[in-house]
């Protein structure tokens, strides 16, 4: 698989996980996260995915806008990709931006790419 195509495909998967309509759908979330998915949250908590989980408990699509910057991938194996990027979450209600540095590991499982690990680290660094 072409690395430019793969980079664009993984970027689109990452972007989809930031969309409220995906985050609030157990079916869509389970299509993107592996059954063994673990996240090291920016809050310091460790989250282990359970089938049927959704990512957000309430719809806040009208108040949050996400941007991804400096996206790159490393091909670790034929079926494993490390995605690295910076994310900016703009909360319109509070008129503030939250910036984080993120990494995700994606694995090709039964015909599709699924995220198996994610970590987000908050940063004071201004991301533009």
C-alpha positions in Angstrom: 0.0 0.0 0.0 1.3 3.4 -1.0 2.6 5.4 2.1 1.0 8.7 1.0 -2.4 6.9 0.5 -1.9 5.2 3.9 -1.0 8.5 5.6 -4.2 10.2 4.2 -6.3 7.2 5.1 -5.1 7.1 8.8 -5.5 10.9 9.0 -9.1 10.5 7.9 -9.7 7.8 10.5 -8.3 10.1 13.2 -10.5 13.0 12.0 -13.5 10.8 12.1 -12.9 9.9 15.7 -13.2 13.7 16.5 -16.6 14.0 15.0 -19.6 14.0 17.4 -21.7 11.8 15.2 -19.0 9.1 15.3 -18.1 9.6 19.0 -21.7 9.1 20.0 -22.3 6.0 17.9 -21.4 2.7 19.5 -21.4 1.0 16.1 -19.1 3.6 14.5 -16.8 3.6 17.5 -16.5 -0.2 17.4 -15.6 0.0 13.7 -12.6 2.2 14.5 -11.4 0.8 17.9 -10.0 -2.7 18.4 -11.5 -4.8 21.2 -8.2 -4.4 23.0 -8.1 -0.6 22.7 -6.4 1.4 25.6 -6.1 5.1 26.0 -3.7 7.0 28.3 -5.9 10.1 28.7 -4.5 13.6 29.1 -6.2 13.7 32.5 -3.8 10.9 33.6 -6.6 8.2 33.6 -6.2 4.9 31.7 -9.3 3.9 29.7 -9.9 0.4 28.4 -12.5 0.1 25.7 -15.6 -2.1 26.2 -17.7 -3.0 23.2 -20.7 -0.7 23.1 -18.9 2.3 24.6 -19.2 5.7 23.1 -16.6 8.4 23.4 -18.8 11.3 24.5 -21.6 11.1 26.9 -23.4 14.2 25.5 -23.5 15.9 22.2 -21.4 19.0 22.2 -20.9 19.3 18.5 -22.0 23.0 18.5 -19.3 24.0 21.0 -16.1 22.1 20.0 -14.1 22.4 16.8 -11.0 20.2 16.4 -8.0 20.8 14.2 -5.2 18.4 13.5 -1.7 19.8 12.7 1.7 18.3 11.8 0.3 14.8 11.1 2.8 12.1 10.3 2.9 8.3 10.4 5.7 5.7 10.9 5.1 2.3 9.4 6.2 0.0 12.2 5.3 -3.2 10.4 3.2 -4.2 7.4 0.0 -4.1 9.6 1.0 -1.6 12.3 1.1 2.2 12.0 2.1 4.9 14.5 0.3 8.2 13.9 1.7 11.4 15.5 0.1 14.8 15.5 -0.9 17.9 17.4 -4.5 18.6 18.1 -6.3 21.9 18.9 -9.7 21.7 20.5 -11.5 25.0 20.3 -14.3 25.3 22.9 -16.6 28.1 21.6 -18.6 28.3 24.8 -15.5 29.1 26.9 -13.7 30.8 24.0 -10.5 28.9 24.7 -8.2 26.5 22.9 -6.8 23.3 24.4 -3.7 22.0 22.7 -2.3 18.4 22.9 0.3 16.2 21.4 -1.1 12.9 20.4 0.0 9.5 19.2 -2.1 6.5 18.1 -1.2 3.0 17.1 -3.3 1.5 14.3 -3.4 -2.2 13.4 -4.8 -3.8 10.3 -7.3 -6.3 11.6 -9.7 -8.4 9.5 -9.7 -6.1 6.5 -9.7 -2.7 8.2 -7.5 -0.4 10.2 -8.4 -0.2 13.9 -6.9 1.9 16.7 -5.3 -0.2 19.4 -3.7 2.5 21.5 -3.9 6.3 21.9 -2.2 8.8 24.1 -2.9 12.6 24.4 -0.6 14.9 26.4 -1.8 18.4 27.1 0.7 21.1 26.3 1.0 24.8 27.0 2.8 25.2 23.7 0.9 27.4 21.3 -0.1 25.4 18.3 -1.2 27.5 15.3 
